[in-house]
Amino acid sequence: MSHAHIDHCNDANAVISAMTHDGLDKNGILIGSKSFMVGTEGERPYLTRYHRKCLDKFLSLEAGNTIKFGKDIELRTLRTKHRDPTGIGFKFNSDKFSIAYTGDTGYFDDLIDELRNSDILILNNLDPFGKTDGDHLNSDDCVKIISAVRPKLAIITHFGQKIIEQNPIYQARDIQRKTNVQTIAARDGLVVDPFNLSASLKKRQINVE
């Protein structure tokens, strides 16, 4: 859980309940921002005490923390610039590929360094070209980031009303044209297999419909 805004964490307790059969089958590890896990001054945590008990482990992390899962996967939390000051992004590294997710963030100078060496880059792109609120990325920011990071695949998501009105698919096409990096607009139900992707992208560009 990247941060404690309701459009990102509203269903967390319901998902925990579903995956643990309402606590009968205690399992799972939940990683999240401080605001979501334990709350902040004047704000209660979204994760309930009951649902904490359903999990094997829950970790409240800050930007710059690193966790290892077994021998093959490392998770590093990334800095963000957002209304939730404890918000984080995530970067998963393995010996086959790396995936970075920005979380909700505005553009800041060190963001590119946070995202470097990512094979798949997932960007929360709220606004289209020419529109910004400073707390989220827009398509101009995505062009700047993708051009510098040079991932094998970029995925834009978290669309606001303005970008929906202009059609996220067209925004993705323009970003791809400006960066020469394959860029797709996320949709409900989109599935990308990173294991197949990491192999296929060494040979050719893929087409995701």
Phi, psi and omega in degrees: 000119188284327179190175191260049170255139196297333178287351179252331189234006186303323187263008186301312181295324178293320178295317178300315179300318182292317186281345179248011184052050179056039175093353179291327180243082184297120179193169173098152176239127178249128179242132182201173178289160179302318182299321180285318188281316187236354180085174177229177182302120179084355181233127179286157174288150176282331178283121183279159178298321180299314183287336171300319183290344179280345187261153171292322184202144171224137187233125174265115187243155173247165178302138179095356177281152179228135178229143176249138175247107184063211182265344195251339188237132176238135176247128175239134179271143188248154177286151174225166174234103190205170179298329173273105186292345179263005181298150182222156167255179184224144173226121179258126178243135172222177180285351181256328183194169174227142180234128178242139177235125188288335196066188175279122180201147165276171180283138171216162192302324185269003183298320180299318178297326178296329188258357184301156177062037176256129176283320177238128184239120180251119186242130174280100188252091186287321191240154178282182176305134174086356179238137178202152174245000178084341180259353181222164175280151168242181184296327176298316178298319181297320176300315181298315182292311183297321180298325181276320185281325180056056176289167174284329179214135174245139178234124176260144183207185177063056188277136173271178185299319183296318181287329176294320179297328180268355178079108180303330179298318179292323176298317179297319180296319179292321177297317179297319180297321183282334186252341187060031174239131182301125184228131178234153175265127179297153174219164178301129178087001180298132176233128175237122179270107184293334179293313176292323183295317183296328178280316186289328183288343175289339185255325187197169171279145177260158175248121177250118184274000000 
